[in-house]
Amino acid sequence: MSESNLDHRAYAAFARQSDDEIARACEVQVFHAHGPGGQGVNTSDSAVRMHHVPTGITVVSRESRSQYRNRQLCVAKLRAIFERRARPPRVRKKTKVPTSAKRRRLADKRMHAQKKAARRRVTGED
């Protein structure tokens, strides 16, 4: 499945899964994080990148110096994405343009046309 083929029901099903099930469906990469933390960050593979294979969503966590904590944060980020995408789309209600708005628009168009007509070159018909 690719990300574009999924609807809100599929994301709702993923959101209902446990953390372990979400983690099992992911490809995990660990790497050196950048930024503050000094040698603790530079020498350990504490940053985690998780790719959820069924949906194609990738999240990265490098907030903590603990790889285990970053894995938990990645799963939490995935769950938040699933819950956000699980909301059904809002139903669109057709609306009608009010008659007064149509009348106003046409009056504005007439005024604009008259203004343009007044700017035209006068022909020498005497």
C-alpha positions as CSV (number, residue, x, y, z in Angstrom):
1,M,0.0,0.0,0.0
2,S,1.2,3.5,-0.7
3,E,0.3,6.5,1.2
4,S,-2.0,8.0,-1.4
5,N,-4.3,4.9,-1.5
6,L,-5.2,5.0,2.2
7,D,-8.4,6.6,3.5
8,H,-9.2,7.7,7.0
9,R,-10.6,4.3,7.9
10,A,-7.2,2.6,7.2
11,Y,-5.4,5.3,9.4
12,A,-8.0,4.7,12.1
13,A,-7.1,1.0,12.1
14,F,-3.4,1.8,12.4
15,A,-4.2,4.2,15.3
16,R,-5.9,1.4,17.2
17,Q,-2.8,-0.8,17.1
18,S,-0.6,-1.2,20.1
19,D,2.8,0.5,20.3
20,D,4.5,-2.9,19.7
21,E,2.5,-3.6,16.6
22,I,3.3,-0.2,15.2
23,A,7.0,-0.8,16.0
24,R,7.0,-4.2,14.3
25,A,5.7,-2.7,11.1
26,C,8.6,-0.3,10.9
27,E,12.1,-0.3,9.5
28,V,14.4,1.2,12.1
29,Q,17.6,3.1,11.4
30,V,19.9,4.5,14.2
31,F,22.5,7.2,13.6
32,H,24.5,9.9,15.3
33,A,22.4,12.8,16.2
34,H,23.5,16.4,15.6
35,G,23.2,19.4,17.8
36,P,23.7,19.9,21.5
37,G,24.9,17.1,23.8
38,G,28.6,17.1,23.1
39,Q,30.4,13.8,23.1
40,G,27.3,11.9,24.3
41,V,25.6,12.7,21.1
42,N,28.6,12.4,18.8
43,T,29.7,9.0,19.9
44,S,26.5,7.0,20.2
45,D,23.9,6.0,17.7
46,S,21.1,7.5,19.7
47,A,18.9,9.2,17.0
48,V,16.2,6.9,15.5
49,R,14.5,7.0,12.1
50,M,11.4,4.8,11.7
51,H,9.8,4.1,8.4
52,H,6.3,2.7,8.7
53,V,6.2,0.3,5.7
54,P,2.4,-0.1,5.2
55,T,1.8,3.7,5.0
56,G,5.2,5.0,3.8
57,I,5.5,7.5,6.6
58,T,8.9,8.3,8.0
59,V,9.6,10.0,11.4
60,V,12.8,10.9,13.1
61,S,13.5,11.4,16.8
62,R,16.7,12.8,18.2
63,E,15.3,14.6,21.3
64,S,16.8,12.2,23.9
65,R,20.3,10.8,24.4
66,S,18.7,7.4,24.9
67,Q,18.0,5.3,21.8
68,Y,15.2,3.5,23.6
69,R,13.5,6.8,24.5
70,N,13.8,8.0,20.9
71,R,12.2,4.8,19.7
72,Q,9.3,5.4,22.0
73,L,9.0,9.0,20.7
74,C,9.0,7.8,17.1
75,V,6.1,5.5,17.8
76,A,4.3,8.3,19.6
77,K,4.8,10.5,16.5
78,L,3.5,7.8,14.2
79,R,0.4,7.4,16.4
80,A,-0.2,11.1,16.4
81,I,0.0,11.2,12.6
82,F,-2.4,8.2,12.3
83,E,-4.9,9.8,14.7
84,R,-4.8,13.1,12.7
85,R,-5.3,11.3,9.4
86,A,-8.0,9.1,10.9
87,R,-10.4,12.0,11.1
88,P,-13.1,11.7,8.4
89,P,-13.1,14.5,5.9
90,R,-15.6,17.2,6.5
91,V,-18.8,17.0,4.4
92,R,-19.0,19.9,1.9
93,K,-22.3,21.7,1.9
94,K,-23.3,23.4,-1.3
95,T,-24.0,27.0,-0.9
96,K,-25.9,29.4,-3.2
97,V,-24.5,32.8,-4.1
98,P,-27.0,35.4,-2.8
99,T,-29.0,37.4,-5.3
100,S,-27.8,40.7,-3.7
101,A,-24.1,39.6,-4.3
102,K,-24.8,38.8,-7.9
103,R,-26.5,42.2,-8.4
104,R,-23.6,44.0,-6.7
105,R,-21.0,42.1,-8.8
106,L,-22.8,43.0,-12.1
107,A,-23.2,46.6,-11.0
108,D,-19.4,46.8,-10.3
109,K,-18.7,45.2,-13.7
110,R,-21.0,47.9,-15.4
111,M,-19.2,50.7,-13.6
112,H,-15.8,49.3,-14.5
113,A,-16.9,49.1,-18.2
114,Q,-18.2,52.7,-18.2
115,K,-14.9,53.9,-16.6
116,K,-12.9,52.1,-19.4
117,A,-15.2,53.5,-22.1
118,A,-14.7,57.0,-20.8
119,R,-10.9,56.6,-21.3
120,R,-11.1,55.6,-24.9
121,R,-9.9,57.9,-27.6
122,V,-12.6,60.2,-29.0
123,T,-13.1,59.8,-32.8
124,G,-13.5,62.8,-35.0
125,E,-17.1,62.3,-36.1
126,D,-18.7,65.8,-36.4
